[in-house]
Amino acid sequence: RKAEDNYRKSRSNSLGPGKVHMKRKEEGKDEMLGAIAKKAQTGIANTVGKALAARGMTTMPTKNMEGQKVPEVTLHARKGGDWHQINTGSYFAKGKTVVFSLPGAFTPTCSTSHLPRYEQLAPAFKAAGVEKIACVSVNDGFVMESWGKDQHVNKVELLPDGNGEFTEQMGMLCDKSAIGFGPRSWRYSMLVEDGVVKKVFSEPNKEGDPYEVSDADTMLKFVAPDATIPPSTLLFTKLGCPFCAKAKALLESKGLAYEEVVVGRDVSSSALQAAAKAATVPQIFMDGKLIGGSEELEKHLA
C-alpha cells in the first residue's frame, strides 16, 4: 500500500500541478460526456416507447377482423426495378385471397417454413378456388423484392407494408423492440372473400414467435376440407440432365410443386451422397422419404 502511495505521489510531482489539474479536468469531461450519452440513449428509448404506445401497440394482437372489410391502404412494392402502388381495397375486392403475415423477411421460421409451404401448396389452393396468395410483412419494398428472389417465389405475391399501416388497421401491429425489430406484424393468416375477412388464424398469445395455426396446411384444410395435401417434394438435379428434366415434367403434369436443389451449384456431390446415399441424379424425396430416380418416381405416381 505504501509503495502505491509513493508511486502516485512521485507521478503527481513529475506531472506538475498544471498537468495534474488538466488530467483531472479531462477525466471529469469524459464522465460528463458519458452521463450525457446515457441520458440521450434513455431519452431516445423513452421517445420510441411513447411513439409505439401512441399507435396502440402491445406485444400481442388487439382485435379480430373476421366479418369486416379489409383495411384500405396503399402499399409500395418493387417489381422489375420500378415502384408499384397497390391499393389493398382494390387488390382484395373480388374473389378468394389467402393472406399470411409474418414478423419479417429473411427471418428463420418465415424463410424455412411459412413462405415456402404456401408457395408449395399454391396449386392445391388454386384447385380449391383461391385466386391469389399474398404474404404481408412490415418491411420495405426493396427488402421484400430481394427476399422473393432469394426464395425463388413466383406463386405467392409479397406485399410490403413498410409503414405498418395495413397491419396496424388489422390490429396485428406488435412491439418487437425487445429484439431490435421495432413495430412488426404478429404472425397470422386469413381468408378474404370479395374484400371481407372470412376467417383469421392468429397465432396464440404467447411470448416469442409462436407458429402453430397460420401455416399453409391449416389454411388449406379450412378452405377445402376434403383436399388431398400434396407431398413436400425435394429434387436433387444437375444442369443439363435429361432424366432430371423428365422427373420435373412428370411432377408438373401431376400438379405437384417441388423444390429443386442443383448439385454443383447449391450443394456439393458429397451432400447428395450423404442425403440419398447415391451419386446419380435425379434423386427425389417426398415427405422426407427417398423415392429414387425418375423411373422410381414414375412408378410411385402411377
N, C-alpha and C positions, 0 to 999 in steps of 0.2 A: 504494500500500500504506500509506504514511504517512498519507494522507488518511483511509483507512478506520479505522486505529487511533485517530486523533484523534477521529473521529466516535463510535466505540464508547466512548471514554473520556469524551467530553462527555455522551453518552447515559446512561452509568452515573452520572455526577455529578448529572445532572438528576433521575434516578430516586431517588437517595439510597440508602444502604446497605440500609435496611429493605426498600425496594421491589425492589431488585435481588435480595435474598435470597428474597422472595416469588415473584418471577418465575421464579427457578431452581427453587424448590420446586414450582411449578405445572408447569413443564416436566418435572421428574422424575416427578411424579404421572401426567402424560399418558403418559410412556414406560412406567411401571409398569402402568397400565391396558391399554395396548396389548399388553404382554407377557402379561398375564393373559388377555386376549381371544384372543390367538393360541394360548395353551396350551389354553384351553377348546375352541376350534374343532378343534384337533388331537385332544383327548380325545374329543370327540363323533364325529369321523371314525373314530377307532380303535374306539370302542364299537360304532358301526354296522357296521364291518368285521367285528368279532368276532361280532356277532349274526348277520350273514349267513353267516359261516363256520360258526357253530354249527348253522345249518339245513342245512349241507352244500351250500351254493350255490357254483356256479362260473359262469363266463360261457358254459358250454355244457351241453347235456343230460347227465344222469348215468346213465340206464338205458333199456332197451327194454321196453315193457309188452306187446308182442304175445303173445297166448295167455293173458294174465292178466285177472282181474276188474278192472273199472273201480273206482277208489277210491270209497269211500262217505263222503261228507261232506255237510254242509248248507250250501247256498248261499242268500244273502239277496238276493232280487230285488225290484225295484219295478215294480208294474203298476197303472195307473189310480190312482195316489196312495196305494196301500197296499203293505205288505210281504207278500211271498210266500216261504215257505220251500220250497226244492227239495232233496229228498234224492236225491243222484246215484245211489244204489243202485236206488231205485225208478224214477227217470227213465230209466235205461238198461236196465232189467231185461228188457224184451220188444221184439222186432222189431229192425229195422236203423236205426241212427242214424249220421249223418255228423257228425263234430265237427271244427271247426278252431279253433285257438287262436293268438292274436297278442299282440304286446307291449303294445298299448294302444289304447283308444277315441280317436277323433279324430286319430290319427296318420296321416301321409300315405299310406303303402302300404296300411294297413289300411282306410282310408276310400275310397281311389280304386280299389283293385283287389280286395283279398282279400274283404271282406264283400260288395261289390256283385255280384261274379261268382257267388258262392254263391246270393245272392238271385235272380239272373237265371236260373241253371240249376236252380232248385228244381223246376220242373215235370218236367225231364228226370230228376232224381233220383227223384222220386215215381213216374215211369213205370218206373223200374228197381227199384222195391220198397223204396226208402228212405222210412221213415215220418216221420223228423224230421231237421232240420238245426240244429245248435247251434253257437254261437260262444262260446268261453270266453276271458275276459281277466281279468287281475288288476287289476280296477277295482271300485269300489263300485257298489251298485245304482242310485244316482241318476245316476251318470255313464253307465252302460250304458243306462238308460232314455232319457236325453237323446240319446245317440248314435243309438239306434234311431229316434227321432223325426226327428232330423236327416237320417238316411239313408233315411227312408221305408221301413223294413224291416217286412214283415208275414209273410214265409215262413220266415225264419231266426229262431230264438229266441236271444236274448242272455242268457248265463249269467254273472253277476258273481261272480268268485272273489276277493272283496275281501281275504280273509286269505291268499290264495295256498295254501290247504291242498290243494285238488284238484290244482293244478298241481305242488305240491311232491311229492305222492304219485305223480304221473305221472312224476317225475324230470325235469320240464321247467322248474322254477323256477330262474331265472338272475339273476345280479347285474348290473343295469344302472345301478349307481351312477355309472359314469363319465360318463353323460349326464344324471344327475339323476333317473333313474326309480326307483332302488331295486330291490327284487325284482320281477321281471316274468316272463312266460311266454316261453319260446322259441317260435318260430313253427313250427307243425306241424299236421297233420290226421290223423284216424284214422277207421276204420270200426269201429263197435261192433255186435255181434250178440248179442242176449239177454244183455247185461251183460258180454260178453267182448270184449276188444280183438282184432280180427282182423287189422288192418293199420294201420301207422303210417307216415306220410310226414313225416319230420322234416327240416327244412332242414339243409344241410351245416354242419359245424362250422367256420364261418368267422367272423372278427371282423365286427362290424356287424350288419346285419339282412338276411341273405340271404332271397330269395323266389324259389325255383326249383321246388319239388316239392309244396308244401302247397296249391297253387291248386285251384280247383274243377274245372277241365278235367282235371287229372291224376287226381283222385279219381273223377270220373265215368267216365273210361276204365278205371279199375280195377274199379269196381262193375259197369259194363256196357260191356265192350269193343266191342260192336257198335253202341252207341248213337250216334245222329247228334247231333253237337254243334250245338245251335241257335245261330243268329247273334246277335251282340251288336247289339241294336236300339235306336235312339235316335229319338224323335219330337219334332219342334218343333210345338207346338199353340198355340191360343188358346182362352180360355174362351168357351163358347157356340158353338163352331164345329161344325156338323153333319158336315162332311167329316172332321174330326178324330175325332169320335165313331165314325164309320164305320170309319176306319182302326184304331182301338183295338179295336173289336168284332171286326174281321177277324183281327187278331193273336191275340186271346184265343181265338177259335174254332179257331185252329191250334195253340194251346198255347204260343205264343211270348211270353216275357216281354219287357218293354221298359222303357226309361227315358223319362219324359216331361219335356220342358222347355217351360214355358209362356212364350210371348213376351209381354212386357209385365209379367211378374211375376218370372220367373227370369233372363231376358236381354232385351236390347233388340231392336227391329226391325233395327237396324244389325248386330247379331250374327248374326241369321238370314240377312240378305243376304250377310254375309261368309262364312258357313259353307255355305249352299246356293245362293248366287247367285240367290235368289228372294225375293219379298216375300209370297207366299201361303202358307197353311198348310192341311193338314199338310205337313211335309217329313220324309221318313223316310230314315234311314241304317241300313244293315245291314253289320256288319263294316267300318265306315268308308267304305263306298261309298254314294253318294247314289242312292236308288231313285226318289224324287219324291213325288208326292201320293198320295191314296187310290186313284185309278184305276190309277196305275203300280204301286202295291203289290198291288192285286188281280191284275193281270197277272203280276207277279213270283211270286206264291204259287200261281197256277193250276196 
